[in-house]
């Protein structure tokens, strides 16, 4: 599958992710009726996004600009290979 190049489709994709997020959050709130669960879920989502940013942007731009990560497994392989060197 080719990369998405249309700006409109990229924005649509982002908007659809937001719709999915809000819909799922609404269902979770309706199902649990517990604000503690909602807050914990929001913390999990936020920290996951920050971890993803760290793995695939911070490392690539600030730690090792010459390396391109293909996924979390690729990052772990990179991390363990750096420790051996």
ZASESE-901863 format. One line per 10 residues: number of its first residue (from 1); their letters; for each residue x, y, z of N, C-alpha, C, O. Coordinates in steps of 0.1 Angstrom, whole numbers. Atoms other than C-alpha are relative to their C-alpha. Layout:
% residues N
NUM = a = X Y Z X Y Z X Y Z X Y Z ~ ...
***
This chain:
% residues 85
1 = xxxxxxxxxx = 8 -12 0 0 0 0 9 12 0 19 13 7 ~ -8 -12 1 14 34 -9 -3 10 12 -13 8 18 ~ 1 -10 -10 19 63 15 -11 9 -3 -14 12 -15 ~ 11 -9 2 -10 86 21 6 14 -2 14 19 6 ~ -6 -12 3 -2 119 4 -9 12 0 -5 24 1 ~ 10 -11 1 -34 139 3 -2 6 14 -4 -1 24 ~ 2 -7 -13 -36 165 31 -14 -2 6 -15 -3 18 ~ 13 2 -5 -73 162 33 -3 -13 6 -9 -15 16 ~ 2 13 -6 -72 125 38 8 -2 13 4 -10 21 ~ -8 1 -12 -44 128 64 -8 7 11 -9 1 22
11 = xxxxxxxxxx = 8 -6 -10 -66 153 83 -13 -8 4 -16 -10 15 ~ 11 9 -3 -96 130 79 4 -12 8 -4 -16 18 ~ -5 11 -8 -76 101 93 2 4 14 -2 -3 23 ~ -2 -5 -13 -66 122 123 -14 2 7 -15 -1 19 ~ 13 -3 -5 -102 133 128 -7 -14 4 -14 -14 14 ~ 6 13 -3 -114 96 126 6 -6 12 -1 -13 20 ~ -6 5 -13 -89 86 153 -6 7 12 -9 1 22 ~ 6 -8 -11 -103 114 175 -15 -5 2 -18 -7 14 ~ 14 5 -1 -139 101 168 0 -13 7 -8 -16 16 ~ -2 13 -7 -128 66 178 3 1 14 -3 -5 23
21 = xxxxxxxxxx = -4 -2 -14 -111 78 209 -12 5 9 -14 0 19 ~ 11 -6 -8 -141 99 221 -12 -10 1 -18 -11 12 ~ 10 10 0 -166 71 212 4 -11 10 -5 -15 19 ~ -4 10 -9 -146 45 231 0 5 15 -4 -2 24 ~ 0 -6 -14 -141 69 261 -15 1 5 -17 -2 17 ~ 14 0 -4 -179 74 261 -6 -13 4 -13 -14 14 ~ 5 14 -3 -186 37 261 6 -5 13 -1 -11 22 ~ -6 4 -12 -161 31 289 -6 7 12 -9 1 22 ~ 7 -8 -11 -176 59 311 -14 -6 2 -17 -7 14 ~ 13 6 -1 -210 45 304 0 -14 7 -9 -17 15
31 = xxxxxxxxxx = 0 13 -5 -200 10 312 5 -1 15 0 -8 23 ~ -6 1 -14 -179 16 344 -6 10 10 -7 6 22 ~ 5 -11 -9 -194 48 358 10 3 11 6 6 22 ~ -10 -3 -10 -161 52 376 10 10 -5 17 7 -15 ~ -9 -11 4 -141 84 373 15 -5 2 24 -1 -5 ~ -13 5 -2 -111 66 387 5 -9 -12 16 -7 -17 ~ -4 8 12 -111 41 358 2 9 -12 11 7 -20 ~ -2 -9 11 -115 69 333 13 8 1 20 9 -9 ~ -13 -7 -2 -86 89 348 12 -10 -2 22 -6 -9 ~ -11 9 2 -64 58 349 1 -4 -15 13 -5 -20
41 = xxxxxxxxxx = -1 3 14 -73 50 313 6 12 -8 14 9 -17 ~ -6 -11 7 -65 85 302 15 1 3 23 5 -6 ~ -14 1 -2 -31 82 319 7 -10 -8 18 -8 -13 ~ -6 10 8 -24 50 301 1 4 -15 11 2 -21 ~ -1 -5 14 -33 65 267 10 11 -1 18 11 -11 ~ -10 -11 1 -13 97 274 14 -5 1 23 -1 -7 ~ -14 5 -1 18 78 286 4 -9 -11 16 -9 -15 ~ -3 8 12 16 54 257 4 9 -12 13 6 -19 ~ -3 -9 10 15 83 233 14 7 2 22 8 -8 ~ -13 -7 -3 45 100 250 11 -10 -2 22 -7 -7
51 = xxxxxxxxxx = -10 11 2 64 66 250 3 -1 -15 14 -2 -19 ~ -2 1 14 58 63 213 8 12 -6 17 10 -14 ~ -7 -12 4 70 99 207 15 -1 4 23 2 -4 ~ -14 1 -5 101 92 228 7 -11 -9 19 -8 -13 ~ -7 11 8 109 59 209 3 4 -14 13 1 -20 ~ -2 -2 14 104 72 174 2 14 -4 4 17 -16 ~ -3 -14 4 111 109 175 13 4 8 23 8 2 ~ -11 -5 -8 134 118 204 12 -8 -2 23 -2 -4 ~ -12 8 2 158 89 200 5 3 -14 17 5 -16 ~ -4 -2 14 159 94 162 6 14 -2 15 16 -10
61 = xxxxxxxxxx = -4 -14 3 163 132 163 11 5 9 20 13 5 ~ -9 -5 -9 184 137 194 11 -9 5 22 -5 8 ~ -10 10 -5 202 105 204 8 -6 -11 20 -6 -10 ~ -7 6 11 211 88 172 -7 3 -14 -15 -4 -18 ~ 6 -4 12 201 107 140 2 -9 -12 -6 -8 -21 ~ -3 9 11 215 80 118 -8 -12 0 -8 -20 -10 ~ 8 12 -1 192 53 129 -15 2 -2 -20 12 3 ~ 15 -1 3 156 47 117 -6 -12 6 -3 -24 2 ~ 7 11 -6 133 26 138 -12 -5 -8 -19 3 -14 ~ 11 6 8 108 2 122 -11 -4 9 -22 -8 4
71 = xxxxxxxxxx = 10 4 -10 89 -6 154 6 -2 13 18 0 15 ~ -5 2 -13 92 -14 190 10 -11 1 20 -10 8 ~ -10 11 0 110 -47 183 13 5 -6 24 2 -1 ~ -12 -6 6 135 -28 161 7 9 11 19 9 11 ~ -6 -8 -11 140 -3 190 7 -9 10 18 -5 15 ~ -6 8 -10 147 -31 215 13 -7 -6 22 -8 2 ~ -12 5 6 172 -47 191 11 10 -1 22 7 3 ~ -10 -12 0 189 -13 187 5 2 14 17 4 15 ~ -4 -3 -13 189 -8 224 10 -11 6 20 -7 12 ~ -8 11 -5 204 -42 232 13 -1 -8 24 -4 -2
81 = xxxxx = -13 1 8 230 -40 204 9 12 4 21 10 4 ~ -8 -11 -5 241 -6 218 7 -3 13 18 1 16 ~ -6 4 -13 247 -21 252 12 -9 -1 21 -9 7 ~ -11 10 2 270 -48 238 12 7 -6 23 2 -4 ~ -12 -7 7 292 -23 219 9 7 10 19 13 6
***
